[in-house]
Amino acid sequence: YDECLGDWHSLSMQVMNHAGVVTEKVWYNFEPGRLHWHRLAGRNSTDRQRIRRRAETWSRRYREMGSAERLAILAGIMGVEAGEHEAAG
């Protein structure tokens, strides 16, 4: 794989399986650190565009916040993802 996928990024890690600790390697063809989730979210191209635009707006507003406000917002979002906050209703 190293030869065939030489221009791809890879990540090696130690994992435990039934035979003991082994090294596994994962190859990926996207730029690490570059977000690309909006390409996968949504039902169609219009929905994906709406999601991308919303993400760009939220990202810009988040960057404009002060450090303490960003941390408070992030904690709230993480709480929702962890199931700690119930939906208002």
DAFEN-V852869 format. One record per pair of residues at least 6 apart in sequence whose C-alpha atoms are under 6 Angstrom apart, sorted by the first residue. I is the first residue (numbers start at 1). GAP is how many residues later the second one is. Records with the same first field share a line. If there is no record, write none. Layout:
BEGIN
I = GAP / GAP
END
This chain:
BEGIN
8 = 20 / 21
9 = 18 / 19
10 = 16 / 17
11 = 14 / 15
12 = 12 / 13
13 = 10 / 11
14 = 8 / 9
15 = 6 / 7
38 = 14
41 = 7
42 = 6
END
